[in-house]
């Protein structure tokens, strides 16, 4: 059901009344909120921050929670939003118990959206990275396409080789004729 449409129903059913079929009964309009999972709400809030502030590589936990609060996808902020930003959605933290891979902890207290290729806790293997389109309000469907482009741009801008790993073996000629331990001991001679 679309969240902005009204649903009418016979109030007599709610009250447990049995009324004759010919009697007119008043109806009540009920507006239903979309039932968005907390993890999906967190992902949407983080994606909106990234899209609105493309120069920022990451955001504080508080910024993501505040963005979720301002967006109000699930109505008033739910208590689970904070713990999802801190733990349940964070790919490179041990699952406890949520095992989503929607966010990535860049440094203590800071998060960004998870990208394929990011390191993650092994117990989160195969876990959800983005919301399913059918699980989020249609107004946010464009974020999924934006996310694919955002990830592609990051992959294309990333260095093809790790600069530190490319240094592997670069100094081996220094001790080629002696054991590494002997080389280190020789370097340390005269230290006091």
C-alpha positions as MATLAB code, in Angstrom:
seq = 'XXXXXXXXXXXXXXXXXXXXXXXXXXXXXXXXXXXXXXXXXXXXXXXXXXXXXXXXXXXXXXXXXXXXXXXXXXXXXXXXXXXXXXXXXXXXXXXXXXXXXXXXXXXXXXXXXXXXXXXXXXXXXXXXXXXXXXXXXXXXXXXXXXXXXXXXXXXXXXXXXXXXXXXXXXXXXXXXXXXXXXXXXXXXXXXX';
ca = [
       0.000    0.000    0.000;
       1.255    3.468   -0.897;
       1.912    5.486    2.290;
      -0.014    8.568    1.159;
      -3.269    6.786    0.297;
      -6.086    6.412    2.772;
      -7.614    3.112    3.649;
     -11.237    2.982    4.714;
     -12.767    0.239    6.772;
     -15.952   -0.459    8.669;
     -15.559    0.763   12.259;
     -18.110   -1.782   13.446;
     -15.520   -4.498   12.810;
     -13.102   -2.791   15.193;
     -15.713   -2.456   17.883;
     -16.917   -6.009   17.456;
     -20.446   -4.884   16.591;
     -22.778   -6.831   14.379;
     -24.935   -4.406   12.445;
     -27.668   -5.229    9.955;
     -26.524   -4.990    6.347;
     -28.990   -2.253    5.516;
     -27.825    0.103    8.254;
     -25.322    2.782    7.219;
     -22.038    2.696    9.113;
     -19.508    5.511    9.299;
     -15.980    4.849    8.119;
     -12.659    6.053    9.442;
      -9.719    7.015    7.247;
      -6.404    5.605    8.427;
      -3.097    6.889    7.114;
      -0.407    4.257    7.365;
       3.310    5.010    7.597;
       5.666    2.980    5.472;
       7.139    0.098    7.420;
      10.818    0.697    6.653;
      13.414   -1.470    8.336;
      15.717    0.436   10.676;
      18.790   -0.724    8.730;
      17.270    0.600    5.496;
      16.462    3.902    7.223;
      20.109    4.182    8.336;
      21.368    3.429    4.803;
      19.035    6.064    3.324;
      20.210    8.678    5.844;
      23.890    7.952    5.097;
      23.265    7.946    1.326;
      21.467   11.285    1.546;
      24.402   12.778    3.459;
      26.891   11.518    0.860;
      24.763   12.800   -2.010;
      24.183   16.206   -0.357;
      27.813   16.645    0.736;
      29.965   14.870   -1.870;
      33.194   16.459   -0.612;
      32.839   14.742    2.782;
      34.434   11.276    2.813;
      32.573   10.183    5.948;
      30.236   11.374    8.695;
      29.967   11.151   12.459;
      27.533    8.730   14.039;
      25.584   11.750   15.304;
      25.343   13.278   11.813;
      23.833   10.087   10.410;
      21.375    9.742   13.314;
      20.427   13.421   12.962;
      19.862   13.011    9.204;
      17.602   10.013    9.859;
      15.699   12.091   12.412;
      15.262   15.001    9.979;
      14.128   12.680    7.190;
      11.562   10.967    9.427;
      11.146    7.951    7.144;
       9.735    5.736    9.861;
       8.036    8.553   11.767;
       9.712    9.777   14.957;
      13.256    8.487   15.352;
      13.304    4.919   16.582;
      15.742    3.888   19.347;
      17.270    1.267   17.064;
      18.644    3.841   14.616;
      21.570    4.770   16.871;
      22.642    1.183   17.562;
      22.387    0.339   13.854;
      24.720    3.241   12.998;
      27.135    2.286   15.776;
      27.121   -1.499   15.374;
      24.487   -3.473   13.453;
      25.108   -1.931    9.995;
      28.900   -1.540   10.281;
      30.667   -4.035    8.028;
      34.073   -3.954    9.698;
      32.783   -4.569   13.223;
      31.867   -7.966   14.674;
      28.136   -8.660   14.279;
      26.143   -8.213   17.463;
      23.647   -9.583   16.377;
      22.930   -7.543   13.204;
      25.273   -8.473   10.384;
      24.490   -5.913    7.678;
      27.291   -4.447    5.548;
      25.696   -1.066    4.895;
      28.222    1.208    6.615;
      31.992    1.219    6.963;
      33.831    2.570   10.024;
      36.592    4.809    8.663;
      37.827    5.892   12.107;
      36.376    5.709   15.588;
      32.970    7.398   15.545;
      32.915    8.034   11.778;
      31.077    6.121    9.057;
      30.530    6.093    5.322;
      28.529    3.839    3.072;
      30.050    0.418    2.503;
      31.485   -0.280   -0.960;
      32.263   -3.628   -2.491;
      35.967   -4.180   -1.948;
      35.941   -2.747    1.586;
      37.227   -4.972    4.361;
      34.517   -6.518    6.525;
      34.187   -8.927    9.411;
      34.097  -12.526    8.090;
      30.847  -13.279    9.953;
      29.144  -10.629    7.791;
      29.916  -12.470    4.544;
      26.945  -12.357    2.189;
      25.006   -9.851    4.308;
      22.820   -7.091    2.904;
      24.652   -4.017    1.536;
      21.751   -1.895    0.238;
      18.007   -1.844    0.804;
      15.816   -3.816   -1.565;
      13.918   -1.421   -3.794;
      10.546   -2.868   -2.802;
      11.327   -2.289    0.898;
      11.762    1.484    0.688;
       9.378    4.305   -0.283;
       9.464    5.101   -4.005;
      10.851    8.583   -3.342;
      14.157    6.965   -2.344;
      14.519    4.551   -5.286;
      16.845    7.009   -7.046;
      19.357    6.614   -4.203;
      20.050    3.046   -5.312;
      21.106    4.219   -8.800;
      23.079    7.084   -7.247;
      24.860    4.546   -4.994;
      25.888    2.368   -7.970;
      27.384    5.438   -9.684;
      29.054    6.571   -6.448;
      30.688    3.169   -5.992;
      31.815    3.045   -9.638;
      33.393    6.485   -9.373;
      35.270    5.437   -6.229;
      36.563    2.276   -7.897;
      37.733    4.229  -10.946;
      39.530    6.764   -8.737;
      41.132    4.209   -6.436;
      44.802    3.374   -6.949;
      45.207    0.137   -8.876;
      47.930   -1.099   -6.518;
      48.457   -0.512   -2.843;
      51.503    1.781   -2.468;
      52.720    0.010    0.679;
      52.329   -3.467   -0.763;
      54.237   -2.379   -3.863;
      57.290   -1.830   -1.613;
      57.470   -5.542   -0.750;
      60.966   -6.849   -1.352;
      62.376   -3.452   -2.342;
      65.251   -3.538    0.170;
      66.301   -7.175   -0.111;
      69.512   -6.267   -1.953;
      70.747   -4.620    1.257;
      71.148   -7.965    3.007;
      71.356  -10.256   -0.004;
      74.668  -11.724    1.163;
      73.790  -12.114    4.835;
      70.921  -13.342    6.996;
      68.340  -10.643    7.854;
      68.979  -11.034   11.613;
      72.724  -10.562   11.081;
      72.028   -7.468    8.977;
      69.857   -5.929   11.723;
      72.456   -6.775   14.394;
      75.184   -5.132   12.261;
      73.045   -1.992   11.918;
      72.514   -1.846   15.677;
      76.212   -2.061   16.515;
      77.308    1.081   18.241;
      73.798    1.942   19.488;
      73.739    2.856   23.111;
];
